[in-house]
Amino acid sequence: MASLCADLGAEADDLDRIVGAIDPAAWDAPTPAPRWTVRDQIAHLWCFDHRALLSLTDIVWTRVFAL
């Protein structure tokens, strides 16, 4: 479990580093996904990374929301 949390933390750090370098005007740029902007794609990645972290570290969240 600890290695999964470490991997997830490293992924989040990489994502933070990448998005930190995005020009503010680029957040609303389109992506290859129809009707999705860069902002939408990053929010999607963040949401599922956050859910993965909660499922590994928060038993109450896992029991209530991950069903």
Secondary structure, 3 states (H helix, E strand, C coil): CHHHHHHHHHHHHHHHHHHHCCCHHHHHCECCCCCCEHHHHHHHHHHHHHHHHHHHHCHHHHHHHCC
